[in-house]
Amino acid sequence: MKPHTGMYIAGQWRPATTQDTTPVVNPADEQVIAHVPAGTAEDVAAAVRAARAALPGWRATPPA
């Protein structure tokens, strides 16, 4: 499995602001299957800014 060392924010991969990771657990057998970057408040703020910037375009997209 490819290790995840970055965060996908605003349409591109960027490094996390910390080296800390969070385990991803398979709920079927409770085995750790990966480790992903642990987001910081700075990462969350960047993701929220990106989501707010993308909202007008998504809102204008027709359902079809």
Secondary structure per residue as TSV (DSSP state, phi and psi in degrees):
chain	resnum	aa	ss	phi	psi
A	1	M	-	360.0	137.5
A	2	K	-	-71.0	129.6
A	3	P	-	-70.6	143.0
A	4	H	-	-100.9	114.6
A	5	T	-	-115.9	-2.9
A	6	G	E	-130.6	-178.3
A	7	M	E	-123.8	138.7
A	8	Y	E	-92.3	104.4
A	9	I	E	-134.5	133.1
A	10	A	T	59.2	36.7
A	11	G	T	79.6	12.5
A	12	Q	E	-151.1	153.3
A	13	W	E	-78.1	135.7
A	14	R	E	-138.2	152.8
A	15	P	E	-67.5	146.0
A	16	A	-	-70.3	158.7
A	17	T	S	-85.0	3.0
A	18	T	-	-141.3	158.7
A	19	Q	S	-91.1	-4.4
A	20	D	-	-66.8	148.0
A	21	T	E	-128.5	164.3
A	22	T	E	-123.9	133.4
A	23	P	E	-73.7	146.6
A	24	V	E	-105.6	122.7
A	25	V	E	-109.3	132.3
A	26	N	-	-72.8	118.2
A	27	P	T	-68.7	-19.2
A	28	A	T	-72.2	-39.0
A	29	D	T	-128.8	4.1
A	30	E	-	59.7	26.7
A	31	Q	-	-91.3	141.9
A	32	V	E	-73.0	123.5
A	33	I	E	-108.3	-12.3
A	34	A	E	-168.6	168.6
A	35	H	E	-128.2	135.4
A	36	V	E	-124.0	158.2
A	37	P	E	-58.6	139.6
A	38	A	-	-85.2	121.4
A	39	G	-	-72.1	144.2
A	40	T	-	-104.0	174.9
A	41	A	H	-59.0	-35.1
A	42	E	H	-65.3	-41.5
A	43	D	H	-63.7	-43.1
A	44	V	H	-62.9	-43.9
A	45	A	H	-60.8	-41.2
A	46	A	H	-64.3	-41.1
A	47	A	H	-66.5	-39.9
A	48	V	H	-66.0	-42.6
A	49	R	H	-59.5	-44.2
A	50	A	H	-64.0	-41.2
A	51	A	H	-65.5	-42.4
A	52	R	H	-63.8	-38.7
A	53	A	H	-68.0	-31.2
A	54	A	H	-83.2	-19.6
A	55	L	H	-56.0	-46.6
A	56	P	H	-57.9	-40.3
A	57	G	H	-66.6	-43.0
A	58	W	H	-66.2	-40.0
A	59	R	H	-63.0	-33.8
A	60	A	T	-83.9	-5.0
A	61	T	S	-75.8	125.4
A	62	P	-	-69.0	149.9
A	63	P	-	-56.5	-36.3
A	64	A	-	-69.3	360.0
